[in-house]
Amino acid sequence: MDFDDTPEEAAFRVEARSWLEAHAPAKGSPDDFSTGFVEGSMDPDEFMARTKAWQRLLVDEGWAGITWPKAVGGRGGTAMQSVIWGQEASRFGVAVNTFAVGIGMAGPTILRHGTQEQKDRYLRPMLRGDEVWCQLFSEPDAGSDLANIATRAVRDGDEWVVTGQKVWTSGAAESDWGILLARTNPDAPKHKGITYFLVDMRTPGFDIRPLRQMTGAEHFNEVFLDEVRIPAANVLGEVDGGWACAITTLSNERGLIAGANKSSDTAALIDLARKRGRSDDPLLRQALVDCWIRQQIQRYHGFRLQTALSKGVPPGPETSVMKLFAAEYLRRLGDTSLMLLGPEGALLSADAPAGMDWQNRFLYAPAIRIAGGSNEVQRNIMGERVLGLPREPQVDREVPFRDLARKGSGA
């Protein structure tokens, strides 16, 4: 494992930090918009306006899409440079993953599987934040078992007609475009009859209904599709071959989630404990130390991934390790924060003595154990691809989906 930058990486880090110091608001300043509206600290419309303006500045100045080709507005840099940029940007009062579904998930999938026409049409507006994307994957009967999707797409001339239901779609109401999985061949086994679509969210037939969370926010939605028509040119990859595109998207999603926890979280909680005179409480100290240790372990996981990227090795199952570890760390961080706050932790209002960021983090943490593949899915991946254990039994893997549907899978 290499903890140090190469001379070239060090020079890039200095350049990135210098630009950020000149253009980005400082952490904790009145202009800080790094926490966003998920943690309840900013109006969603204001937050979106700020992040779009920031994203356009990044494109104009050559700091957006570090690994994307220059032809679509990116920098044409390396994966290691992208890691360094994320590390440096996280030190400032800016949101770094607002357009994660587009730039972090749909974009890399289009770059890998899309036609030149699709790359020319979608990538630059996506990178600028002019077109916001959402992910239409999960369904009521297809969460961890994503290949069990029952939303149907039927070919009608130069269009596909899609009917079905999606759930847990982040930001659906605010999105312009969506990446959609739909079943196009029910006679094929469930992994082989799926097609990946790029869909305009303003197309007639969409019914978007918000899902209110424990935090009071409505970040997720259920989405109903009633004969939504999608041009055949909007198929990404091969018809019935959408599972390969989905795997690309999911791999990128896990990496984003794993790297999303902030390096200052535990330090900030320790500082609050000192200010509250609780730093000598033995039980609280033990919990804080546990959080600190886990965050350092996650940091070293990041160094391991960073070393691989620096050597040109693409990420593998380690993203599942990091994602699983991040979910457990955030759970413990949330529990410890409420232990520290005591009765104050029951207050979910901006005028609470310590605000409501810690309370919102506690309430939001369970979502991370599900998003991007549940903890159980990550453990299966690690067992099979890292430890070499036998695959989980899948008696339905080669059975036509239509036969599964007759047994009540929801088609």
TAVENRA-V104683 format. One record per residue. SS is DSSP state (alpha for helix, beta for strand, coil for the rest). NEAR is the number of other C-alpha atoms within 12 Angstrom. D_LAST is the distance of its C-alpha to the last C-alpha in Angstrom with 2 decimals. Layout:
ss:SS near:NEAR d_last:D_LAST
ss:SS near:NEAR d_last:D_LAST
This chain:
ss:coil near:16 d_last:47.83
ss:coil near:17 d_last:49.65
ss:coil near:18 d_last:50.10
ss:coil near:16 d_last:52.27
ss:coil near:23 d_last:51.64
ss:coil near:18 d_last:53.16
ss:alpha near:11 d_last:55.85
ss:alpha near:17 d_last:53.46
ss:alpha near:26 d_last:50.80
ss:alpha near:19 d_last:53.51
ss:alpha near:16 d_last:54.70
ss:alpha near:25 d_last:51.22
ss:alpha near:26 d_last:50.88
ss:alpha near:20 d_last:54.22
ss:alpha near:21 d_last:53.26
ss:alpha near:33 d_last:49.94
ss:alpha near:24 d_last:51.63
ss:alpha near:17 d_last:54.46
ss:alpha near:22 d_last:52.15
ss:alpha near:29 d_last:50.16
ss:alpha near:19 d_last:53.42
ss:alpha near:12 d_last:54.49
ss:alpha near:20 d_last:51.30
ss:coil near:33 d_last:49.07
ss:coil near:24 d_last:49.79
ss:beta near:22 d_last:50.91
ss:coil near:21 d_last:48.92
ss:coil near:16 d_last:49.84
ss:coil near:13 d_last:51.45
ss:coil near:13 d_last:50.80
ss:coil near:23 d_last:48.77
ss:coil near:24 d_last:46.50
ss:coil near:37 d_last:42.81
ss:coil near:35 d_last:41.49
ss:coil near:34 d_last:39.73
ss:coil near:29 d_last:37.72
ss:coil near:30 d_last:35.93
ss:coil near:37 d_last:33.51
ss:coil near:33 d_last:36.55
ss:coil near:31 d_last:37.69
ss:coil near:28 d_last:40.84
ss:coil near:26 d_last:40.39
ss:coil near:17 d_last:39.05
ss:alpha near:23 d_last:35.79
ss:alpha near:13 d_last:37.23
ss:alpha near:16 d_last:40.44
ss:alpha near:27 d_last:38.71
ss:alpha near:30 d_last:36.61
ss:alpha near:22 d_last:39.78
ss:alpha near:29 d_last:41.70
ss:alpha near:36 d_last:39.15
ss:alpha near:30 d_last:38.77
ss:alpha near:23 d_last:42.55
ss:alpha near:36 d_last:42.83
ss:alpha near:37 d_last:40.24
ss:alpha near:26 d_last:42.14
ss:alpha near:22 d_last:45.33
ss:alpha near:30 d_last:43.89
ss:alpha near:29 d_last:42.93
ss:alpha near:19 d_last:46.33
ss:alpha near:20 d_last:48.18
ss:coil near:28 d_last:46.26
ss:coil near:37 d_last:44.56
ss:coil near:41 d_last:40.89
ss:coil near:45 d_last:38.49
ss:coil near:32 d_last:41.06
ss:coil near:30 d_last:39.38
ss:coil near:33 d_last:38.11
ss:coil near:24 d_last:40.19
ss:alpha near:21 d_last:42.97
ss:alpha near:20 d_last:41.80
ss:alpha near:31 d_last:38.83
ss:coil near:34 d_last:40.91
ss:coil near:33 d_last:40.74
ss:coil near:25 d_last:43.72
ss:coil near:20 d_last:43.19
ss:coil near:25 d_last:43.96
ss:coil near:26 d_last:42.93
ss:alpha near:27 d_last:40.26
ss:alpha near:34 d_last:43.19
ss:alpha near:35 d_last:44.45
ss:alpha near:30 d_last:41.08
ss:alpha near:34 d_last:41.36
ss:alpha near:36 d_last:44.92
ss:alpha near:36 d_last:44.04
ss:alpha near:33 d_last:41.40
ss:alpha near:28 d_last:44.00
ss:alpha near:31 d_last:46.63
ss:alpha near:35 d_last:44.54
ss:coil near:32 d_last:43.42
ss:coil near:26 d_last:47.12
ss:beta near:33 d_last:47.23
ss:coil near:27 d_last:45.92
ss:coil near:36 d_last:43.08
ss:coil near:37 d_last:39.29
ss:coil near:38 d_last:38.18
ss:coil near:36 d_last:34.35
ss:coil near:38 d_last:33.53
ss:coil near:39 d_last:31.71
ss:alpha near:34 d_last:30.15
ss:alpha near:39 d_last:26.64
ss:alpha near:41 d_last:28.39
ss:alpha near:42 d_last:31.52
ss:alpha near:39 d_last:30.45
ss:alpha near:37 d_last:26.88
ss:alpha near:45 d_last:25.96
ss:alpha near:49 d_last:29.56
ss:alpha near:34 d_last:30.00
ss:alpha near:37 d_last:26.72
ss:alpha near:38 d_last:27.95
ss:alpha near:34 d_last:31.36
ss:alpha near:24 d_last:30.06
ss:alpha near:28 d_last:27.43
ss:coil near:28 d_last:28.31
ss:coil near:20 d_last:30.54
ss:alpha near:18 d_last:33.97
ss:alpha near:17 d_last:33.04
ss:alpha near:27 d_last:30.15
ss:alpha near:29 d_last:32.56
ss:alpha near:21 d_last:35.20
ss:alpha near:22 d_last:32.99
ss:alpha near:38 d_last:31.14
ss:alpha near:41 d_last:33.16
ss:alpha near:32 d_last:36.38
ss:alpha near:30 d_last:35.00
ss:alpha near:42 d_last:32.64
ss:alpha near:50 d_last:35.63
ss:alpha near:34 d_last:37.78
ss:coil near:38 d_last:35.31
ss:coil near:27 d_last:35.41
ss:coil near:31 d_last:31.62
ss:coil near:39 d_last:29.59
ss:beta near:40 d_last:26.18
ss:beta near:43 d_last:23.17
ss:beta near:47 d_last:20.25
ss:beta near:45 d_last:16.65
ss:coil near:49 d_last:15.00
ss:coil near:38 d_last:13.92
ss:beta near:33 d_last:11.02
ss:coil near:25 d_last:11.14
ss:coil near:23 d_last:9.27
ss:beta near:26 d_last:10.72
ss:coil near:25 d_last:14.46
ss:coil near:24 d_last:16.76
ss:coil near:25 d_last:14.09
ss:alpha near:32 d_last:13.34
ss:alpha near:38 d_last:12.05
ss:alpha near:38 d_last:8.82
ss:coil near:46 d_last:7.81
ss:coil near:40 d_last:4.56
ss:coil near:43 d_last:7.27
ss:beta near:37 d_last:8.10
ss:beta near:38 d_last:11.79
ss:beta near:29 d_last:13.56
ss:beta near:24 d_last:17.28
ss:beta near:16 d_last:19.80
ss:coil near:12 d_last:23.29
ss:coil near:14 d_last:24.21
ss:beta near:20 d_last:21.20
ss:beta near:29 d_last:17.49
ss:beta near:29 d_last:15.58
ss:beta near:36 d_last:12.96
ss:beta near:31 d_last:10.74
ss:beta near:34 d_last:8.96
ss:beta near:37 d_last:10.66
ss:beta near:41 d_last:12.89
ss:coil near:35 d_last:15.36
ss:coil near:33 d_last:18.80
ss:coil near:36 d_last:19.74
ss:coil near:40 d_last:23.51
ss:coil near:37 d_last:25.65
ss:alpha near:38 d_last:23.06
ss:alpha near:27 d_last:25.47
ss:alpha near:29 d_last:28.32
ss:coil near:32 d_last:26.65
ss:coil near:27 d_last:27.37
ss:beta near:36 d_last:24.83
ss:beta near:39 d_last:21.65
ss:beta near:42 d_last:20.22
ss:beta near:46 d_last:16.51
ss:beta near:47 d_last:13.92
ss:beta near:51 d_last:11.17
ss:beta near:42 d_last:9.38
ss:coil near:38 d_last:11.84
ss:coil near:28 d_last:11.78
ss:coil near:31 d_last:8.89
ss:coil near:20 d_last:12.04
ss:coil near:24 d_last:13.44
ss:beta near:29 d_last:13.30
ss:coil near:38 d_last:11.19
ss:coil near:36 d_last:14.37
ss:coil near:32 d_last:15.45
ss:coil near:36 d_last:12.90
ss:beta near:40 d_last:13.03
ss:beta near:42 d_last:15.51
ss:beta near:48 d_last:17.66
ss:beta near:48 d_last:18.80
ss:beta near:41 d_last:21.77
ss:beta near:40 d_last:21.15
ss:beta near:28 d_last:23.84
ss:coil near:33 d_last:23.00
ss:coil near:22 d_last:25.24
ss:coil near:22 d_last:23.10
ss:coil near:19 d_last:22.45
ss:coil near:22 d_last:19.05
ss:beta near:30 d_last:19.01
ss:beta near:24 d_last:19.31
ss:beta near:29 d_last:20.55
ss:beta near:24 d_last:21.29
ss:beta near:24 d_last:23.53
ss:beta near:22 d_last:23.22
ss:coil near:15 d_last:26.72
ss:coil near:22 d_last:27.77
ss:coil near:22 d_last:30.57
ss:coil near:30 d_last:32.90
ss:coil near:20 d_last:32.46
ss:coil near:25 d_last:31.00
ss:coil near:27 d_last:27.80
ss:coil near:31 d_last:26.99
ss:beta near:33 d_last:23.21
ss:beta near:31 d_last:20.80
ss:beta near:31 d_last:17.34
ss:beta near:36 d_last:16.38
ss:beta near:29 d_last:14.44
ss:beta near:33 d_last:14.12
ss:beta near:22 d_last:14.68
ss:beta near:24 d_last:15.38
ss:beta near:33 d_last:17.20
ss:beta near:31 d_last:19.27
ss:beta near:38 d_last:20.17
ss:beta near:23 d_last:23.06
ss:alpha near:25 d_last:22.55
ss:alpha near:24 d_last:25.44
ss:alpha near:31 d_last:23.36
ss:beta near:35 d_last:21.36
ss:beta near:42 d_last:22.82
ss:coil near:30 d_last:23.53
ss:coil near:24 d_last:22.00
ss:coil near:28 d_last:18.97
ss:coil near:32 d_last:16.48
ss:beta near:29 d_last:18.99
ss:alpha near:37 d_last:17.89
ss:alpha near:35 d_last:17.82
ss:alpha near:27 d_last:21.63
ss:alpha near:38 d_last:21.89
ss:alpha near:40 d_last:19.70
ss:alpha near:28 d_last:22.09
ss:alpha near:28 d_last:25.02
ss:alpha near:39 d_last:23.76
ss:alpha near:37 d_last:23.07
ss:alpha near:33 d_last:26.48
ss:alpha near:34 d_last:28.20
ss:alpha near:35 d_last:26.46
ss:alpha near:40 d_last:27.70
ss:alpha near:38 d_last:31.16
ss:alpha near:34 d_last:31.28
ss:alpha near:36 d_last:30.37
ss:alpha near:36 d_last:32.83
ss:coil near:40 d_last:35.62
ss:coil near:34 d_last:35.13
ss:coil near:36 d_last:37.28
ss:coil near:32 d_last:40.71
ss:coil near:30 d_last:43.79
ss:coil near:22 d_last:45.76
ss:alpha near:30 d_last:43.54
ss:alpha near:31 d_last:45.43
ss:alpha near:21 d_last:48.76
ss:alpha near:22 d_last:48.22
ss:alpha near:34 d_last:47.39
ss:alpha near:31 d_last:50.50
ss:alpha near:19 d_last:52.55
ss:alpha near:25 d_last:51.34
ss:alpha near:28 d_last:52.30
ss:alpha near:18 d_last:55.77
ss:alpha near:15 d_last:56.19
ss:coil near:17 d_last:55.24
ss:coil near:15 d_last:57.68
ss:coil near:23 d_last:54.96
ss:coil near:21 d_last:55.39
ss:coil near:17 d_last:57.55
ss:coil near:18 d_last:55.03
ss:alpha near:13 d_last:54.37
ss:alpha near:15 d_last:50.81
ss:alpha near:29 d_last:49.82
ss:alpha near:25 d_last:51.62
ss:alpha near:20 d_last:49.72
ss:alpha near:30 d_last:46.35
ss:alpha near:37 d_last:47.49
ss:alpha near:24 d_last:48.72
ss:alpha near:24 d_last:45.44
ss:alpha near:34 d_last:43.61
ss:alpha near:27 d_last:46.26
ss:alpha near:20 d_last:46.01
ss:alpha near:29 d_last:42.23
ss:alpha near:34 d_last:42.51
ss:alpha near:24 d_last:45.18
ss:alpha near:20 d_last:43.04
ss:alpha near:32 d_last:40.25
ss:alpha near:27 d_last:42.95
ss:alpha near:23 d_last:44.01
ss:alpha near:31 d_last:40.47
ss:alpha near:38 d_last:40.64
ss:alpha near:26 d_last:43.95
ss:alpha near:28 d_last:42.45
ss:alpha near:33 d_last:39.72
ss:alpha near:36 d_last:42.44
ss:alpha near:27 d_last:44.60
ss:alpha near:23 d_last:41.89
ss:alpha near:26 d_last:41.27
ss:alpha near:30 d_last:45.02
ss:coil near:18 d_last:45.22
ss:coil near:14 d_last:42.42
ss:coil near:16 d_last:39.95
ss:coil near:21 d_last:36.33
ss:coil near:28 d_last:34.55
ss:coil near:24 d_last:32.71
ss:coil near:29 d_last:31.46
ss:alpha near:35 d_last:34.12
ss:alpha near:37 d_last:31.82
ss:alpha near:41 d_last:29.69
ss:alpha near:39 d_last:32.99
ss:alpha near:40 d_last:34.05
ss:alpha near:42 d_last:30.80
ss:alpha near:37 d_last:30.82
ss:alpha near:39 d_last:34.52
ss:alpha near:43 d_last:34.18
ss:alpha near:39 d_last:31.68
ss:alpha near:30 d_last:34.13
ss:alpha near:40 d_last:37.11
ss:alpha near:40 d_last:35.73
ss:alpha near:32 d_last:34.97
ss:alpha near:32 d_last:38.55
ss:alpha near:42 d_last:39.97
ss:alpha near:32 d_last:38.37
ss:alpha near:30 d_last:39.67
ss:alpha near:34 d_last:43.10
ss:alpha near:41 d_last:43.33
ss:alpha near:32 d_last:42.87
ss:alpha near:27 d_last:45.35
ss:alpha near:36 d_last:47.79
ss:alpha near:32 d_last:47.21
ss:alpha near:20 d_last:47.52
ss:alpha near:14 d_last:47.28
ss:alpha near:21 d_last:47.01
ss:alpha near:27 d_last:43.54
ss:alpha near:23 d_last:42.35
ss:coil near:21 d_last:43.38
ss:coil near:29 d_last:40.77
ss:coil near:21 d_last:43.04
ss:coil near:18 d_last:44.85
ss:coil near:12 d_last:48.22
ss:coil near:17 d_last:47.68
ss:coil near:20 d_last:50.50
ss:coil near:27 d_last:48.35
ss:coil near:22 d_last:45.85
ss:coil near:30 d_last:42.19
ss:alpha near:34 d_last:40.98
ss:alpha near:43 d_last:41.08
ss:alpha near:39 d_last:39.30
ss:alpha near:38 d_last:36.48
ss:alpha near:37 d_last:36.24
ss:alpha near:33 d_last:36.00
ss:alpha near:31 d_last:33.18
ss:alpha near:31 d_last:31.29
ss:alpha near:31 d_last:31.70
ss:alpha near:26 d_last:28.70
ss:alpha near:29 d_last:26.36
ss:alpha near:32 d_last:27.86
ss:coil near:29 d_last:26.82
ss:coil near:26 d_last:23.14
ss:coil near:36 d_last:23.35
ss:coil near:42 d_last:23.17
ss:coil near:37 d_last:21.78
ss:coil near:28 d_last:22.78
ss:alpha near:27 d_last:26.13
ss:alpha near:23 d_last:24.61
ss:alpha near:28 d_last:22.94
ss:alpha near:33 d_last:26.34
ss:alpha near:27 d_last:28.14
ss:alpha near:25 d_last:26.04
ss:alpha near:28 d_last:26.87
ss:alpha near:27 d_last:30.49
ss:alpha near:20 d_last:30.71
ss:alpha near:18 d_last:29.46
ss:alpha near:20 d_last:31.02
ss:coil near:19 d_last:34.14
ss:coil near:15 d_last:35.10
ss:coil near:13 d_last:33.88
ss:coil near:14 d_last:32.11
ss:coil near:14 d_last:29.70
ss:coil near:18 d_last:26.04
ss:coil near:18 d_last:23.75
ss:coil near:11 d_last:22.41
ss:coil near:14 d_last:18.98
ss:coil near:12 d_last:18.33
ss:coil near:22 d_last:14.83
ss:coil near:21 d_last:16.22
ss:coil near:18 d_last:16.95
ss:coil near:22 d_last:14.31
ss:beta near:23 d_last:12.12
ss:alpha near:32 d_last:8.55
ss:alpha near:27 d_last:7.79
ss:alpha near:20 d_last:10.01
ss:alpha near:25 d_last:8.59
ss:alpha near:22 d_last:5.28
ss:alpha near:13 d_last:8.14
ss:alpha near:13 d_last:9.78
ss:alpha near:13 d_last:7.78
ss:alpha near:22 d_last:6.17
ss:coil near:21 d_last:3.81
ss:coil near:29 d_last:0.00
